[in-house]
Amino acid sequence: MNDTDKYAQMTNAFESGSIYSASADHLQEYLGLLYSNFNANPQAQGAIILRGLTINHIQMARLIKKLNTQNTWLTWIVIILAVASIVLSLIRA
């Protein structure tokens, strides 16, 4: 698939809203297309910037969700260890 077809695919993804469910690989590919076409079309630079910001926002939101999930698990592990420590210290006393 050439860059023109990929750019059309990205445009369709933005217009249909499917950009929000696009895979991480597709988002990276779309960013590459935007950066490579930034100077090629001065009239569309505003739209290119907004699309780039949208893709970066989607990636950041996914990263925050992933980190939040990891932090939740870590919090539960710390709570379990703290409770186990208290129980063991009460048994020793």
Secondary structure in CASP SS format (residue, H / E / C, confidence):
PFRMAT SS
TARGET T0000
AUTHOR 0000-0000-0000
METHOD secondary structure of the structure
MODEL  1
M C 1.00
N C 1.00
D H 1.00
T H 1.00
D H 1.00
K H 1.00
Y H 1.00
A H 1.00
Q H 1.00
M H 1.00
T H 1.00
N H 1.00
A H 1.00
F H 1.00
E H 1.00
S H 1.00
G C 1.00
S H 1.00
I H 1.00
Y H 1.00
S H 1.00
A C 1.00
S C 1.00
A H 1.00
D H 1.00
H H 1.00
L H 1.00
Q H 1.00
E H 1.00
Y H 1.00
L H 1.00
G H 1.00
L H 1.00
L H 1.00
Y H 1.00
S H 1.00
N H 1.00
F C 1.00
N C 1.00
A C 1.00
N C 1.00
P H 1.00
Q H 1.00
A H 1.00
Q H 1.00
G H 1.00
A H 1.00
I H 1.00
I H 1.00
L H 1.00
R H 1.00
G H 1.00
L H 1.00
T H 1.00
I H 1.00
N H 1.00
H H 1.00
I H 1.00
Q H 1.00
M H 1.00
A H 1.00
R H 1.00
L H 1.00
I H 1.00
K H 1.00
K H 1.00
L H 1.00
N H 1.00
T H 1.00
Q H 1.00
N H 1.00
T H 1.00
W H 1.00
L H 1.00
T H 1.00
W H 1.00
I H 1.00
V H 1.00
I H 1.00
I H 1.00
L H 1.00
A H 1.00
V H 1.00
A H 1.00
S H 1.00
I H 1.00
V H 1.00
L H 1.00
S H 1.00
L H 1.00
I H 1.00
R H 1.00
A C 1.00
END
